[in-house]
Amino acid sequence: MTHIGVVGAGILGLATARRLAAAGAEVTVLDKEGRVAAHQTGHNSGVAHAGLYYAPGSLKATLCRRGIGMLKEYCAERGLPYVECGKVVVARDQGEVPRLREIERRATENGVPGLRWLDAAGLHEVEPHASGVAALRSPYTAIVDFPAVTRAFAEDVTKAGGTVRLGFEVTRIRAMGGEVVVNEELVFDRLVVCAGLQSDRVARLAGDSPAPAIVPFRGEYYRLVPSRTDLVRGLIYPVPDPRYPFLGVHFTRRVDGGVDVGPNAVPALAREGYRRRDLRPADLWETLRWPGFRRLARRHWRTGLREMYGSAFKHAFAAEARSFVPELAAADLVPAPAGVRAQAVDPDGSLVDDFRIGRRGPVVTVRNAPSPAATSSLAIAEHVAAQVLEV
Ligand SMILES: Cc1cc2nc3c(=O)[nH]c(=O)nc-3n(C[C@H](O)[C@H](O)[C@H](O)COP(=O)(O)OP(=O)(O)OC[C@H]3O[C@@H](n4cnc5c(N)ncnc54)[C@H](O)[C@@H]3O)c2cc1C
């Protein structure tokens, strides 16, 4: 039997392990933390994206469309929450309408079902507290509990005879003679790396290229105080800036009934630092030394400073969100836990937009899997497993 190691017990590592175990492989998942979903998977917005924004034909577009259907079915099978509360993307002024039309064009080409273009009155009917000149509605965008989905995947892996070994940090990888040796201790026929914020480092351990490097971006959230959650029925998003892969501060209803506002996107001083004051010199040094980051910073310093200002001052964060939900007051917001995104950056300073999955001999590495990778996890798992089994 083929023995396959998987680095990372986030949603991608476990979805892939589950798929490989179902195909008859002997699977061992390794994670340095003491629990599954400890990083990005446990610190995200919990939205099952319908596939609105992504370039038609890209991996993001195809795997998100396939993945959301698989996720919905899986949640139904396992009795996990999956609520189709719907989403609106709001054009705040006429200047944003052409960009919203472009999102509508992409969404239509991607096959997103039930799309509806709304004028200001139509928006008011769907989201009475949102304000804009037009909006695009996606009724099947949903909310889920990604950590619960990930725990269910871990159960599937162990039920299929696989092993999930927590508290095991991969520090050495040696691929030779058709075998992959991890930490001079475990021997596999193949290895899959789904290491999220550490994916470039683990790829380098396996002799892969340093490019693209991971640049961590903190995403900070506030939560609406319970008396103000009626400001939002489902999910309300602004029209995103097409230069960035981030969606802009938005209003997200959670499966626990709360409403989060966020996340922003500020360069993080530690890859796994969830508090603003967290700084890890080795992480910061690696980011600053990466030529791609320096080029990115030179090109986008104005946006960076604006995001940092919004991060430092709650009134500025609230003002951004108030631009499409005018009744929001800074006093309605209380701080909520932040997340850190693993965003791959190429040496020329471009933010890698699509999912990127590479292979070097018997090692397959997920090098870039930002949002909507949690939504797409079951489809990404199919895609990665096919590559692994074909080695
Ligand atoms: C703020 C934020 C909001 C988001 N919102 C959404 C959303 O609404 N919808 C959506 O679809 N996606 C969203 N995403 C993206 C989504 O969360 C990620 O794409 C997804 O969780 C990636 O999963 P992963 O398994 O690749 O990474 P992770 O969940 O980060 O898991 C990687 C794992 O690898 C382990 N690891 C790393 N290095 C080692 C090592 N050397 N040895 C052993 N283990 C190691 C880590 O401990 C970790 O558990 C969001 C992300 C963020 C940060």
The ligand as a Tripos MOL2 file, in Angstrom:
@<TRIPOS>MOLECULE
LIG
   53    58     1     0     0
SMALL
NO_CHARGES

@<TRIPOS>ATOM
      1 C1         -8.8300   36.4630    7.7780 C.3       1 LIG1
      2 C2         -9.1500   35.3500    6.8160 C.ar      1 LIG1
      3 C3        -10.4520   35.2620    6.2580 C.ar      1 LIG1
      4 C4        -10.7470   34.2370    5.3520 C.ar      1 LIG1
      5 N1        -12.0360   34.0490    4.9400 N.ar      1 LIG1
      6 C5        -12.3420   32.9900    4.1540 C.ar      1 LIG1
      7 C6        -13.6960   32.6930    3.8170 C.ar      1 LIG1
      8 O1        -14.6300   33.3470    4.2770 O.2       1 LIG1
      9 N2        -13.9450   31.6620    2.9750 N.ar      1 LIG1
     10 C7        -12.9320   30.8910    2.4490 C.ar      1 LIG1
     11 O2        -13.2180   29.9770    1.6700 O.2       1 LIG1
     12 N3        -11.6590   31.1080    2.7950 N.ar      1 LIG1
     13 C8        -11.3440   32.1170    3.6510 C.ar      1 LIG1
     14 N4        -10.0550   32.3320    4.0390 N.ar      1 LIG1
     15 C9         -8.9960   31.4580    3.5040 C.3       1 LIG1
     16 C10        -8.9470   30.1170    4.2060 C.3       1 LIG1
     17 O3         -9.0350   30.2470    5.6050 O.3       1 LIG1
     18 C11        -7.6450   29.4170    3.8210 C.3       1 LIG1
     19 O4         -7.5340   29.4440    2.4230 O.3       1 LIG1
     20 C12        -7.6020   27.9750    4.2930 C.3       1 LIG1
     21 O5         -7.9070   27.8950    5.6560 O.3       1 LIG1
     22 C13        -6.2280   27.3890    4.0060 C.3       1 LIG1
     23 O6         -6.1420   26.1260    4.6260 O.3       1 LIG1
     24 P1         -4.7640   25.3950    4.8100 P.3       1 LIG1
     25 O7         -5.0590   24.0470    5.3170 O.co2     1 LIG1
     26 O8         -3.9800   25.5550    3.5320 O.co2     1 LIG1
     27 O9         -3.9460   26.2980    5.8570 O.3       1 LIG1
     28 P2         -3.9700   26.3640    7.4540 P.3       1 LIG1
     29 O10        -5.3340   26.2970    7.9870 O.co2     1 LIG1
     30 O11        -3.1720   27.5800    7.8070 O.co2     1 LIG1
     31 O12        -3.2110   25.0550    7.9040 O.3       1 LIG1
     32 C14        -1.8250   24.8470    7.7320 C.3       1 LIG1
     33 C15        -1.3640   23.9190    8.8220 C.3       1 LIG1
     34 O13         0.0010   23.5530    8.5780 O.3       1 LIG1
     35 C16         0.6290   23.4030    9.8320 C.3       1 LIG1
     36 N5          2.0940   23.4930    9.6590 N.ar      1 LIG1
     37 C17         2.7880   24.5330    9.1320 C.ar      1 LIG1
     38 N6          4.1120   24.2500    9.1390 N.ar      1 LIG1
     39 C18         4.2650   23.0150    9.6720 C.ar      1 LIG1
     40 C19         5.3880   22.1960    9.9430 C.ar      1 LIG1
     41 N7          6.6340   22.5870    9.6400 N.pl3     1 LIG1
     42 N8          5.1820   20.9930   10.5180 N.ar      1 LIG1
     43 C20         3.9210   20.5690   10.8180 C.ar      1 LIG1
     44 N9          2.8220   21.3280   10.5870 N.ar      1 LIG1
     45 C21         2.9780   22.5330   10.0080 C.ar      1 LIG1
     46 C22         0.0590   24.5510   10.6550 C.3       1 LIG1
     47 O14         0.2110   24.3260   12.0430 O.3       1 LIG1
     48 C23        -1.3850   24.5660   10.2060 C.3       1 LIG1
     49 O15        -2.2310   23.8190   11.0620 O.3       1 LIG1
     50 C24        -9.7220   33.3270    4.9580 C.ar      1 LIG1
     51 C25        -8.4540   33.4180    5.5260 C.ar      1 LIG1
     52 C26        -8.1810   34.3900    6.4700 C.ar      1 LIG1
     53 C27        -6.8360   34.3970    7.1390 C.3       1 LIG1
@<TRIPOS>BOND
     1     1     2 1
     2     2     3 ar
     3     2    52 ar
     4     3     4 ar
     5     4     5 ar
     6     4    50 ar
     7     5     6 ar
     8     6     7 ar
     9     6    13 1
    10     7     8 2
    11     7     9 ar
    12     9    10 ar
    13    10    11 2
    14    10    12 ar
    15    12    13 ar
    16    13    14 ar
    17    14    15 1
    18    14    50 ar
    19    15    16 1
    20    16    17 1
    21    16    18 1
    22    18    19 1
    23    18    20 1
    24    20    21 1
    25    20    22 1
    26    22    23 1
    27    23    24 1
    28    24    25 2
    29    24    26 1
    30    24    27 1
    31    27    28 1
    32    28    29 2
    33    28    30 1
    34    28    31 1
    35    31    32 1
    36    32    33 1
    37    33    34 1
    38    33    48 1
    39    34    35 1
    40    35    36 1
    41    35    46 1
    42    36    37 ar
    43    36    45 ar
    44    37    38 ar
    45    38    39 ar
    46    39    40 ar
    47    39    45 ar
    48    40    41 1
    49    40    42 ar
    50    42    43 ar
    51    43    44 ar
    52    44    45 ar
    53    46    47 1
    54    46    48 1
    55    48    49 1
    56    50    51 ar
    57    51    52 ar
    58    52    53 1
@<TRIPOS>SUBSTRUCTURE
     1 LIG1         1 GROUP 0 **** ****
